[in-house]
Amino acid sequence: MALVGAVMWLRTGLHDALTGLMRGIVMVGGSLGVGVLLGAATGAALALSPEWLAARAPLRGLLAGCVAGTMYLGEAVVVAVASDGGYGPMLLTLLSTPVVGVVAAVHSGDVLGRTRYHAWLAR
């Protein structure tokens, strides 16, 4: 972040460099916050789901995908604030929402500890 701020300061001036640095901090901090909330909400939803749902991979995946996809929409708010509502970044963020849902659905068994594919998760 300091290197980006220094380069921006040399090219644009101190005020624009500080503005860009603050946008970067908002983007990084907001994305980390959304990621933490996404993981916590997905894990809590899976942990609190009834056994009949957790035992069936398609239903478990659907639950995890829906929760993760919904929580990831908070990233659109972070991108909107950091980019002043830029259409390109917000469109890319919204288009990546299904990807997050699919990844959460595929790894929902790992989150619950129902699979043996990733032994490092059980430690």
C-alpha positions in Angstrom: 0.0 0.0 0.0 2.9 2.4 0.8 4.5 1.7 -2.6 1.2 2.4 -4.4 0.8 5.6 -2.4 4.3 6.7 -3.2 3.9 6.1 -6.9 0.6 7.9 -7.0 2.1 10.8 -5.0 4.9 11.2 -7.6 2.4 11.1 -10.5 -0.6 13.0 -9.2 0.2 14.9 -6.1 -0.3 14.4 -2.4 -4.1 14.9 -2.2 -4.9 12.4 -5.0 -2.4 9.9 -3.6 -4.1 10.0 -0.2 -7.5 9.7 -1.8 -6.4 6.6 -3.8 -4.7 5.1 -0.8 -7.9 5.5 1.3 -9.9 3.8 -1.5 -7.4 1.0 -1.5 -7.7 0.6 2.3 -11.5 0.6 2.0 -11.3 -2.0 -0.7 -8.9 -4.4 1.1 -10.6 -3.9 4.6 -14.1 -4.3 3.2 -13.2 -7.3 1.1 -11.7 -9.0 4.2 -14.7 -8.2 6.2 -17.1 -9.6 3.6 -15.0 -12.7 3.4 -15.1 -13.2 7.2 -18.8 -12.7 7.3 -19.4 -15.0 4.3 -17.4 -17.8 5.9 -19.0 -17.4 9.3 -22.5 -17.2 7.9 -22.0 -20.2 5.6 -20.4 -22.3 8.4 -23.1 -21.4 10.8 -25.9 -22.2 8.3 -24.3 -25.6 7.6 -23.7 -26.3 11.3 -27.2 -25.5 12.3 -28.9 -27.3 9.4 -30.9 -30.4 10.2 -29.2 -33.8 9.8 -31.5 -34.8 6.9 -30.3 -31.8 4.9 -26.6 -32.0 5.9 -26.5 -35.7 5.0 -27.5 -35.0 1.4 -24.8 -33.5 -0.8 -27.1 -31.7 -3.3 -29.2 -30.1 -0.5 -26.2 -29.2 1.6 -24.5 -27.7 -1.5 -27.6 -25.7 -2.4 -27.8 -24.3 1.1 -24.1 -23.3 1.2 -24.3 -21.9 -2.3 -27.3 -19.7 -1.6 -25.9 -18.4 1.7 -22.5 -17.7 0.2 -23.9 -16.1 -2.9 -26.2 -13.9 -0.9 -23.4 -12.8 1.5 -21.0 -12.1 -1.3 -23.4 -9.4 -2.6 -21.9 -7.3 0.2 -18.8 -7.2 -1.9 -20.8 -5.1 -4.5 -21.3 -2.5 -1.8 -17.5 -2.4 -1.0 -16.7 -2.1 -4.7 -19.3 0.6 -5.2 -17.8 2.6 -2.3 -14.2 2.1 -3.4 -14.8 2.8 -7.1 -17.4 5.6 -6.7 -20.1 3.5 -8.3 -18.0 2.5 -11.4 -20.1 0.4 -13.7 -17.3 -1.9 -14.8 -16.1 -3.0 -11.3 -19.6 -3.4 -10.0 -20.6 -5.5 -13.1 -17.6 -7.8 -12.6 -18.4 -8.2 -9.0 -22.0 -9.1 -9.7 -21.0 -11.5 -12.4 -18.6 -13.3 -10.0 -21.4 -13.9 -7.5 -22.4 -17.3 -9.0 -18.7 -18.4 -8.9 -18.6 -17.9 -5.1 -21.9 -19.8 -4.7 -20.6 -22.8 -6.8 -17.3 -22.9 -4.9 -19.2 -22.9 -1.5 -21.5 -25.6 -2.8 -18.7 -27.8 -3.9 -16.8 -27.5 -0.6 -19.9 -27.7 1.7 -18.9 -31.2 2.7 -15.4 -30.1 3.6 -16.9 -27.3 5.8 -18.9 -29.8 7.7 -16.1 -32.4 7.9 -18.1 -34.9 5.9 -15.4 -35.6 3.3 -11.9 -37.0 3.4 -10.6 -35.2 0.4 -8.8 -32.5 2.4 -7.2 -34.1 5.4 -5.6 -30.8 6.5 -9.1 -29.5 7.3 -9.6 -32.0 10.0 -6.6 -30.9 12.0 
